[in-house]
Amino acid sequence: MQWQPTGNGEFPYACRLDGRWWVVRVNAFPDHPLYTVLVDGRFDSDLEDWPEGWERGSDPVDAPVPTTLTAYGSERGEPCDCPYC
């Protein structure tokens, strides 16, 4: 996958794949996994490391950054003590 920077610190990378937006969110580590992948604004997976084969490009992308999705664990019924949960 070829990821592009968004300019947003919470959602630093996005890419368009098969007509859908994939966005990487940085979580409140270590209480939560380091990254969460959202596909069209919905939870897809959690990641502890950046996967091999995922390239981080340097050209900014004009992605619809889902700034309302800072719920972290609460989006899956697992709230924590941080203010965003």
N, CA, C and O atoms as CSV, one atom per row, in Angstrom:
chain,resi,resn,atom,element,x,y,z
A,1,MET,N,N,0.839,-1.177,0.000
A,1,MET,CA,C,0.000,0.000,0.000
A,1,MET,C,C,0.883,1.238,0.000
A,1,MET,O,O,1.939,1.261,0.632
A,2,GLN,N,N,0.449,2.248,-0.701
A,2,GLN,CA,C,1.173,3.515,-0.750
A,2,GLN,C,C,0.391,4.545,0.051
A,2,GLN,O,O,-0.640,5.038,-0.406
A,3,TRP,N,N,0.876,4.873,1.242
A,3,TRP,CA,C,0.244,5.835,2.135
A,3,TRP,C,C,0.803,7.231,1.876
A,3,TRP,O,O,1.970,7.388,1.519
A,4,GLN,N,N,-0.047,8.241,2.061
A,4,GLN,CA,C,0.366,9.622,1.888
A,4,GLN,C,C,0.078,10.391,3.175
A,4,GLN,O,O,-0.915,10.114,3.847
A,5,PRO,N,N,0.934,11.352,3.528
A,5,PRO,CA,C,0.696,12.136,4.744
A,5,PRO,C,C,-0.534,13.034,4.595
A,5,PRO,O,O,-0.824,13.544,3.513
A,6,THR,N,N,-1.246,13.213,5.708
A,6,THR,CA,C,-2.453,14.045,5.703
A,6,THR,C,C,-2.206,15.422,6.288
A,6,THR,O,O,-2.974,16.350,6.032
A,7,GLY,N,N,-1.128,15.571,7.082
A,7,GLY,CA,C,-0.897,16.821,7.781
A,7,GLY,C,C,-1.639,16.892,9.104
A,7,GLY,O,O,-1.602,17.923,9.775
A,8,ASN,N,N,-2.315,15.809,9.494
A,8,ASN,CA,C,-3.059,15.739,10.744
A,8,ASN,C,C,-2.319,14.805,11.690
A,8,ASN,O,O,-2.056,13.656,11.336
A,9,GLY,N,N,-1.976,15.280,12.900
A,9,GLY,CA,C,-1.194,14.487,13.833
A,9,GLY,C,C,-1.883,13.240,14.350
A,9,GLY,O,O,-1.208,12.248,14.626
A,10,GLU,N,N,-3.206,13.251,14.492
A,10,GLU,CA,C,-3.929,12.073,14.974
A,10,GLU,C,C,-4.180,11.059,13.868
A,10,GLU,O,O,-4.254,9.857,14.122
A,11,PHE,N,N,-4.309,11.549,12.640
A,11,PHE,CA,C,-4.567,10.701,11.475
A,11,PHE,C,C,-3.495,11.007,10.437
A,11,PHE,O,O,-3.786,11.653,9.431
A,12,PRO,N,N,-2.254,10.554,10.660
A,12,PRO,CA,C,-1.129,11.025,9.860
A,12,PRO,C,C,-1.042,10.499,8.427
A,12,PRO,O,O,-0.407,11.133,7.584
A,13,TYR,N,N,-1.666,9.357,8.131
A,13,TYR,CA,C,-1.543,8.787,6.783
A,13,TYR,C,C,-2.889,8.298,6.276
A,13,TYR,O,O,-3.730,7.821,7.039
A,14,ALA,N,N,-3.072,8.430,4.958
A,14,ALA,CA,C,-4.282,7.948,4.298
A,14,ALA,C,C,-3.919,7.444,2.911
A,14,ALA,O,O,-2.901,7.836,2.340
A,15,CYS,N,N,-4.761,6.574,2.380
A,15,CYS,CA,C,-4.600,6.145,0.990
A,15,CYS,C,C,-5.977,5.776,0.439
A,15,CYS,O,O,-6.905,5.451,1.179
A,16,ARG,N,N,-6.069,5.837,-0.865
A,16,ARG,CA,C,-7.301,5.474,-1.558
A,16,ARG,C,C,-7.038,4.131,-2.214
A,16,ARG,O,O,-6.110,4.000,-3.014
A,17,LEU,N,N,-7.847,3.128,-1.883
A,17,LEU,CA,C,-7.663,1.782,-2.422
A,17,LEU,C,C,-9.026,1.201,-2.765
A,17,LEU,O,O,-9.914,1.141,-1.914
A,18,ASP,N,N,-9.188,0.777,-4.003
A,18,ASP,CA,C,-10.450,0.192,-4.477
A,18,ASP,C,C,-11.641,1.099,-4.184
A,18,ASP,O,O,-12.719,0.620,-3.833
A,19,GLY,N,N,-11.443,2.423,-4.331
A,19,GLY,CA,C,-12.526,3.367,-4.156
A,19,GLY,C,C,-12.874,3.689,-2.711
A,19,GLY,O,O,-13.859,4.381,-2.451
A,20,ARG,N,N,-12.074,3.192,-1.764
A,20,ARG,CA,C,-12.339,3.445,-0.347
A,20,ARG,C,C,-11.153,4.158,0.285
A,20,ARG,O,O,-10.009,3.943,-0.116
A,21,TRP,N,N,-11.429,5.016,1.286
A,21,TRP,CA,C,-10.373,5.695,2.022
A,21,TRP,C,C,-9.924,4.835,3.183
A,21,TRP,O,O,-10.738,4.381,3.988
A,22,TRP,N,N,-8.624,4.616,3.263
A,22,TRP,CA,C,-7.988,3.938,4.386
A,22,TRP,C,C,-7.211,5.017,5.146
A,22,TRP,O,O,-6.426,5.753,4.547
A,23,VAL,N,N,-7.425,5.111,6.446
A,23,VAL,CA,C,-6.790,6.134,7.265
A,23,VAL,C,C,-6.156,5.478,8.479
A,23,VAL,O,O,-6.758,4.610,9.110
A,24,VAL,N,N,-4.938,5.895,8.804
A,24,VAL,CA,C,-4.233,5.397,9.986
A,24,VAL,C,C,-4.393,6.421,11.103
A,24,VAL,O,O,-4.113,7.606,10.924
A,25,ARG,N,N,-4.850,5.941,12.261
A,25,ARG,CA,C,-4.982,6.797,13.433
A,25,ARG,C,C,-3.910,6.392,14.447
A,25,ARG,O,O,-3.659,5.203,14.646
A,26,VAL,N,N,-3.285,7.373,15.084
A,26,VAL,CA,C,-2.331,7.131,16.165
A,26,VAL,C,C,-3.132,7.140,17.463
A,26,VAL,O,O,-3.888,8.075,17.726
A,27,ASN,N,N,-2.966,6.103,18.267
A,27,ASN,CA,C,-3.725,5.954,19.506
A,27,ASN,C,C,-2.935,6.378,20.732
A,27,ASN,O,O,-1.754,6.711,20.637
A,28,ALA,N,N,-3.588,6.364,21.872
A,28,ALA,CA,C,-2.976,6.699,23.157
A,28,ALA,C,C,-2.191,5.490,23.656
A,28,ALA,O,O,-2.660,4.738,24.510
A,29,PHE,N,N,-1.008,5.318,23.118
A,29,PHE,CA,C,-0.116,4.217,23.468
A,29,PHE,C,C,0.497,4.512,24.835
A,29,PHE,O,O,0.855,5.668,25.056
A,30,PRO,N,N,0.647,3.596,25.752
A,30,PRO,CA,C,0.503,2.148,25.649
A,30,PRO,C,C,-0.857,1.617,26.078
A,30,PRO,O,O,-1.050,0.401,26.099
A,31,ASP,N,N,-1.810,2.486,26.421
A,31,ASP,CA,C,-3.126,1.997,26.822
A,31,ASP,C,C,-3.870,1.310,25.689
A,31,ASP,O,O,-4.739,0.471,25.926
A,32,HIS,N,N,-3.527,1.667,24.460
A,32,HIS,CA,C,-4.169,1.101,23.277
A,32,HIS,C,C,-3.084,0.750,22.267
A,32,HIS,O,O,-1.945,1.198,22.400
A,33,PRO,N,N,-3.430,-0.051,21.253
A,33,PRO,CA,C,-2.450,-0.334,20.203
A,33,PRO,C,C,-1.929,0.965,19.591
A,33,PRO,O,O,-2.621,1.983,19.602
A,34,LEU,N,N,-0.721,0.927,19.065
A,34,LEU,CA,C,-0.091,2.127,18.522
A,34,LEU,C,C,-0.918,2.771,17.413
A,34,LEU,O,O,-1.085,3.990,17.388
A,35,TYR,N,N,-1.439,1.949,16.493
A,35,TYR,CA,C,-2.215,2.463,15.365
A,35,TYR,C,C,-3.556,1.740,15.258
A,35,TYR,O,O,-3.693,0.594,15.686
A,36,THR,N,N,-4.537,2.425,14.683
A,36,THR,CA,C,-5.794,1.815,14.260
A,36,THR,C,C,-5.989,2.174,12.793
A,36,THR,O,O,-5.761,3.315,12.390
A,37,VAL,N,N,-6.411,1.199,12.000
A,37,VAL,CA,C,-6.713,1.423,10.591
A,37,VAL,C,C,-8.226,1.542,10.456
A,37,VAL,O,O,-8.976,0.674,10.902
A,38,LEU,N,N,-8.657,2.631,9.835
A,38,LEU,CA,C,-10.069,2.875,9.566
A,38,LEU,C,C,-10.280,2.834,8.056
A,38,LEU,O,O,-9.504,3.420,7.301
A,39,VAL,N,N,-11.318,2.148,7.624
A,39,VAL,CA,C,-11.650,2.086,6.204
A,39,VAL,C,C,-13.010,2.745,6.037
A,39,VAL,O,O,-14.009,2.284,6.588
A,40,ASP,N,N,-13.034,3.827,5.272
A,40,ASP,CA,C,-14.236,4.638,5.103
A,40,ASP,C,C,-14.865,4.991,6.450
A,40,ASP,O,O,-16.085,4.955,6.608
A,41,GLY,N,N,-14.004,5.336,7.425
A,41,GLY,CA,C,-14.464,5.801,8.717
A,41,GLY,C,C,-14.878,4.735,9.700
A,41,GLY,O,O,-15.413,5.050,10.763
A,42,ARG,N,N,-14.641,3.469,9.368
A,42,ARG,CA,C,-15.009,2.364,10.263
A,42,ARG,C,C,-13.776,1.567,10.654
A,42,ARG,O,O,-12.836,1.421,9.874
A,43,PHE,N,N,-13.800,1.056,11.875
A,43,PHE,CA,C,-12.690,0.253,12.376
A,43,PHE,C,C,-12.410,-0.922,11.448
A,43,PHE,O,O,-13.326,-1.623,11.019
A,44,ASP,N,N,-11.122,-1.128,11.142
A,44,ASP,CA,C,-10.691,-2.283,10.362
A,44,ASP,C,C,-9.772,-3.163,11.186
A,44,ASP,O,O,-10.001,-4.366,11.313
A,45,SER,N,N,-8.710,-2.552,11.758
A,45,SER,CA,C,-7.749,-3.356,12.520
A,45,SER,C,C,-6.875,-2.457,13.385
A,45,SER,O,O,-6.759,-1.254,13.150
A,46,ASP,N,N,-6.267,-3.074,14.390
A,46,ASP,CA,C,-5.274,-2.409,15.227
A,46,ASP,C,C,-3.897,-2.933,14.856
A,46,ASP,O,O,-3.750,-4.097,14.487
A,47,LEU,N,N,-2.883,-2.072,14.955
A,47,LEU,CA,C,-1.515,-2.442,14.614
A,47,LEU,C,C,-0.571,-1.996,15.719
A,47,LEU,O,O,-0.738,-0.919,16.290
A,48,GLU,N,N,0.413,-2.820,16.017
A,48,GLU,CA,C,1.457,-2.448,16.967
A,48,GLU,C,C,2.684,-1.891,16.256
A,48,GLU,O,O,3.460,-1.144,16.852
A,49,ASP,N,N,2.866,-2.246,14.990
A,49,ASP,CA,C,3.996,-1.785,14.178
A,49,ASP,C,C,3.500,-1.460,12.776
A,49,ASP,O,O,2.437,-1.915,12.355
A,50,TRP,N,N,4.285,-0.668,12.066
A,50,TRP,CA,C,3.986,-0.360,10.670
A,50,TRP,C,C,4.300,-1.602,9.832
A,50,TRP,O,O,5.442,-2.060,9.850
A,51,PRO,N,N,3.331,-2.165,9.096
A,51,PRO,CA,C,3.555,-3.406,8.348
A,51,PRO,C,C,4.574,-3.265,7.219
A,51,PRO,O,O,4.692,-2.210,6.596
A,52,GLU,N,N,5.299,-4.342,6.973
A,52,GLU,CA,C,6.212,-4.392,5.832
A,52,GLU,C,C,5.381,-4.267,4.560
A,52,GLU,O,O,4.283,-4.814,4.467
A,53,GLY,N,N,5.910,-3.550,3.595
A,53,GLY,CA,C,5.217,-3.376,2.330
A,53,GLY,C,C,4.311,-2.158,2.284
A,53,GLY,O,O,3.841,-1.780,1.211
A,54,TRP,N,N,4.060,-1.539,3.425
A,54,TRP,CA,C,3.278,-0.308,3.455
A,54,TRP,C,C,4.252,0.851,3.342
A,54,TRP,O,O,5.020,1.112,4.268
A,55,GLU,N,N,4.227,1.542,2.223
A,55,GLU,CA,C,5.141,2.643,1.960
A,55,GLU,C,C,4.529,3.968,2.408
A,55,GLU,O,O,3.371,4.260,2.109
A,56,ARG,N,N,5.313,4.763,3.124
A,56,ARG,CA,C,4.868,6.094,3.544
A,56,ARG,C,C,5.442,7.115,2.571
A,56,ARG,O,O,6.644,7.379,2.563
A,57,GLY,N,N,4.568,7.682,1.755
A,57,GLY,CA,C,4.988,8.657,0.760
A,57,GLY,C,C,5.233,10.018,1.375
A,57,GLY,O,O,5.024,10.223,2.571
A,58,SER,N,N,5.680,10.949,0.540
A,58,SER,CA,C,5.993,12.289,1.021
A,58,SER,C,C,5.039,13.355,0.486
A,58,SER,O,O,5.030,14.481,0.984
A,59,ASP,N,N,4.236,13.013,-0.524
A,59,ASP,CA,C,3.307,13.981,-1.093
A,59,ASP,C,C,2.000,13.954,-0.322
A,59,ASP,O,O,1.377,12.899,-0.212
A,60,PRO,N,N,1.563,15.104,0.222
A,60,PRO,CA,C,0.314,15.136,0.986
A,60,PRO,C,C,-0.883,14.729,0.134
A,60,PRO,O,O,-0.933,14.994,-1.066
A,61,VAL,N,N,-1.834,14.084,0.779
A,61,VAL,CA,C,-3.059,13.672,0.113
A,61,VAL,C,C,-4.210,14.498,0.682
A,61,VAL,O,O,-4.204,14.848,1.862
A,62,ASP,N,N,-5.183,14.805,-0.148
A,62,ASP,CA,C,-6.357,15.537,0.307
A,62,ASP,C,C,-7.408,14.517,0.714
A,62,ASP,O,O,-8.366,14.263,-0.016
A,63,ALA,N,N,-7.211,13.933,1.905
A,63,ALA,CA,C,-8.089,12.873,2.384
A,63,ALA,C,C,-9.126,13.425,3.341
A,63,ALA,O,O,-8.867,14.403,4.042
A,64,PRO,N,N,-10.306,12.804,3.377
A,64,PRO,CA,C,-11.315,13.201,4.356
A,64,PRO,C,C,-10.927,12.648,5.725
A,64,PRO,O,O,-11.313,11.532,6.074
A,65,VAL,N,N,-10.174,13.411,6.494
A,65,VAL,CA,C,-9.680,12.939,7.778
A,65,VAL,C,C,-10.836,12.905,8.773
A,65,VAL,O,O,-11.462,13.932,9.036
A,66,PRO,N,N,-11.124,11.714,9.333
A,66,PRO,CA,C,-12.280,11.561,10.224
A,66,PRO,C,C,-11.984,12.051,11.635
A,66,PRO,O,O,-11.764,11.240,12.534
A,67,THR,N,N,-11.975,13.350,11.841
A,67,THR,CA,C,-11.576,13.909,13.134
A,67,THR,C,C,-12.546,13.583,14.255
A,67,THR,O,O,-12.211,13.790,15.422
A,68,THR,N,N,-13.721,13.087,13.952
A,68,THR,CA,C,-14.653,12.701,15.006
A,68,THR,C,C,-14.369,11.306,15.536
A,68,THR,O,O,-15.006,10.882,16.501
A,69,LEU,N,N,-13.444,10.586,14.941
A,69,LEU,CA,C,-13.181,9.212,15.334
A,69,LEU,C,C,-11.988,9.108,16.281
A,69,LEU,O,O,-11.040,8.373,16.006
A,70,THR,N,N,-12.030,9.826,17.373
A,70,THR,CA,C,-10.957,9.752,18.356
A,70,THR,C,C,-11.409,8.992,19.593
A,70,THR,O,O,-10.950,9.273,20.700
A,71,ALA,N,N,-12.300,8.035,19.410
A,71,ALA,CA,C,-12.881,7.303,20.533
A,71,ALA,C,C,-11.992,6.186,21.053
A,71,ALA,O,O,-12.214,5.695,22.160
A,72,TYR,N,N,-11.000,5.776,20.294
A,72,TYR,CA,C,-10.110,4.683,20.672
A,72,TYR,C,C,-10.885,3.434,21.055
A,72,TYR,O,O,-11.677,2.944,20.250
A,73,GLY,N,N,-10.689,2.909,22.237
A,73,GLY,CA,C,-11.324,1.642,22.615
A,73,GLY,C,C,-12.832,1.688,22.696
A,73,GLY,O,O,-13.485,0.655,22.545
A,74,SER,N,N,-13.404,2.853,22.928
A,74,SER,CA,C,-14.850,2.923,23.089
A,74,SER,C,C,-15.595,2.561,21.809
A,74,SER,O,O,-16.770,2.198,21.866
A,75,GLU,N,N,-14.938,2.653,20.660
A,75,GLU,CA,C,-15.621,2.314,19.416
A,75,GLU,C,C,-15.912,0.823,19.327
A,75,GLU,O,O,-16.724,0.399,18.506
A,76,ARG,N,N,-15.253,0.023,20.167
A,76,ARG,CA,C,-15.501,-1.418,20.196
A,76,ARG,C,C,-15.995,-1.867,21.560
A,76,ARG,O,O,-15.914,-3.050,21.890
A,77,GLY,N,N,-16.516,-0.923,22.369
A,77,GLY,CA,C,-17.029,-1.293,23.677
A,77,GLY,C,C,-15.964,-1.537,24.709
A,77,GLY,O,O,-16.220,-2.216,25.703
A,78,GLU,N,N,-14.747,-0.995,24.505
A,78,GLU,CA,C,-13.633,-1.187,25.447
A,78,GLU,C,C,-13.093,0.170,25.903
A,78,GLU,O,O,-11.944,0.498,25.605
A,79,PRO,N,N,-13.900,0.971,26.624
A,79,PRO,CA,C,-13.426,2.284,27.047
A,79,PRO,C,C,-12.278,2.188,28.038
A,79,PRO,O,O,-12.127,1.188,28.739
A,80,CYS,N,N,-11.474,3.236,28.087
A,80,CYS,CA,C,-10.366,3.274,29.023
A,80,CYS,C,C,-10.471,4.542,29.872
A,80,CYS,O,O,-11.507,5.206,29.867
A,81,ASP,N,N,-9.420,4.876,30.588
A,81,ASP,CA,C,-9.426,6.035,31.458
A,81,ASP,C,C,-9.072,7.340,30.747
A,81,ASP,O,O,-9.171,8.403,31.360
A,82,CYS,N,N,-8.670,7.300,29.500
A,82,CYS,CA,C,-8.282,8.532,28.826
A,82,CYS,C,C,-9.519,9.357,28.467
A,82,CYS,O,O,-10.599,8.789,28.302
A,83,PRO,N,N,-9.393,10.661,28.344
A,83,PRO,CA,C,-10.554,11.528,28.113
A,83,PRO,C,C,-11.322,11.238,26.835
A,83,PRO,O,O,-12.506,11.563,26.744
A,84,TYR,N,N,-10.665,10.628,25.836
A,84,TYR,CA,C,-11.337,10.374,24.579
A,84,TYR,C,C,-12.214,9.133,24.599
A,84,TYR,O,O,-13.034,8.937,23.702
A,85,CYS,N,N,-12.050,8.298,25.609
A,85,CYS,CA,C,-12.870,7.080,25.697
A,85,CYS,C,C,-14.196,7.404,26.346
A,85,CYS,O,O,-15.033,6.517,26.515
